[in-house]
Amino acid sequence: MRYGILAAALIVMAGAGGARPAQPPAARPEAFDALVKCRAIAEDAARLRCFDQASAALQQAAERRDVVIIDRAQVRQARRTLFGLELPRLPFFGGGGDDKADEVTQLDGVIASAFQNGAGRWVVRLEDGGTWAQVDDNPIAIWPKAGNKVVIKHAAMGSYMMRINGQPGVRAKRQL
């Protein structure tokens, strides 16, 4: 009986997690679409004129910061920097699609500083600026210090596990 209830709970949880509504693809900026439409013009002089006007409009939009152009490497870096923060799914960071290729599931870092808070739990600041706080009461045998390697991974139910210098992991949460 107990196993039947557990199996039913797991099936319900799996169904709820996978039932994310499909999001329409993000609309591209008008300045970009105008540039792409120039390719369809057959006459050379008219196509060149269209490209000149559209590329100038795109450049002006970028200078006004109405359009921001980022490449895949910048998206990866932004995802790494934001790893562990609870943010809405942003389509310009790949949050609206099914592209899992750039998804960050683990963060490897180096400790810049570490201290124990009033509850005796560790708070670790990484060299990249992220701060992580221990949220469980599991002991860390060798106290963290600057220069130690740290690995933080996604764990069950939206939590994170932090391992310092290969020690057993402790549950942790990203701090702002």
N, C-alpha and C positions, 0 to 999 in steps of 0.2 A: 504493500500500500504506500509506504513512505517513498519507494523508488518511483512509483507511478505519479505521485504528486510532484516529485522533483523533475521528472521527465516532462510533465505538462508545463511546469513553470519555465523550464529551459526553452521549450518550443514557443511559448508565448513571448518570452524575452527575445528570442532570435527573430521572430516575426515582426515584433515592434521595432527592432533595430534596423531591419532591412527595408522597412516600408517608408522610405523617404520619398516625398513627392518629387517628380521630375521638374527641374527648373528650366525655363526656356533659356537658350543661349543669350549671353549678354549682347545687346545691340552695339555695333561698332560706331565710333564717332563719325559724324557727317563728313568731316574733313578727310578722313581716311577713305570712306566710301566714294567720295568725289574723285579721289586719286585713282582708285581701282576702276571706276567706270570709264576713265579715259582710255583704257586698254581696248575697249570695244569700238572706238572710232577708227574707221578704215583709212581715211585720208590722212597722209603723213603730217601735213602742216597743221591741220585742225587737231590731230592727236597731240602733237608737240605743244601747241598753244594750251590745250586742256591740261597737259601734264605740268607745264610751267605755272599756270594759274592755281591748280590744285595743290602742287607741292609748296608753293608760296603760302597758300592758305593754311596748309598743315603745319608749316614751320612757324607761322604767326600764332597759331593755336597752341603749339608747344611752348613758345616763348611766353605766352600769357598764362601758361599752365592750365589751359582748358583741356588739353590733351597731354597725357603723360605716357611716354613710351618706355616700357621695361622689357628686358629680355629674360629668358628662362633662368639664367644664372642669378639675376636679381630677384626673381621670384623665389628660388631656392634659398637664397640668403635671408630674405624676409621671413620665409616660413621657419627657418632655423632660429632666427631672432625671436619670433613670436611663439616658439614651441612651448607648450604648457599653459599658455594664457587662454582663458575662455573668451573667445571672440566669435562674432557671427561669421558664418561662412561667406567669405568675400569672393566674388567671381574673378576678380583680377588677381587673386592669389590661388586660383584653381579651385575655390570652394564651391563653385556651382556645377562643376562637371564631374565626370567619372575618371579623370586622369589621375591614377594613383602613382605614376612614375616619379613624381617629385614630392610625394608625401613624406614628411619627416616623422619617423616613428622612434627615433633614438637620437639623443644628443650626447656627443662626446666632448668633454671640456676639461678645463684645468681650474682648480680652486684659486681664487685671488685672496679670499679671506673666509674665515669661519668662526662662529661663536655659538654658545649655548644660550637659548632664551630663558625666560623665567621658569618655564616648565621643564627645563633640562633637555629640551630637544634642540637639534642642531639647525642652524641657519647658515647656508653656504652661498657666497657670492662668487660667481664664475668670472673668469677673465673677460668674457664677452659681454659682461654687464648683467646677465640674468641672475636673479636671486631665488633660491629654492629653500623651503622650510620643511623639516621633517614633521610628519603629522601622526606618526605612530610612536609607541614607546619602546620599540626594539632598540637594544643597545648597539652602539658602534664601538667595536673593540679598540681600534686604533683611531684616536681622535683626528678629525680632519684638520689639515693645515694648508697654507698657501703652497702651491706647486703640486698638490695631489691630483691625480687623474680621477675624473668622475664620469660615470655613464648613467644617463637618465633615459628610461624607456617607458613607453605606454604600457600600462598594466590593465587589469580587469576593471570594468565598469567606470572607465574614464579617469582612473587614477594613474599615478606614476610611481615607478620604483627607481630609487637612486642608489647606485653602488659606488663606494669610494675606495679606490685602490684595490678593487677585486673582492672586497669584503661582502658578506651577505647584504642584500638590498634592504632599504628601509623605504616606507611610503613617504612621498614628498609632494609638495604642492608649490607651483610657481607663484612668487610674490611679485607685486607690481613695483 
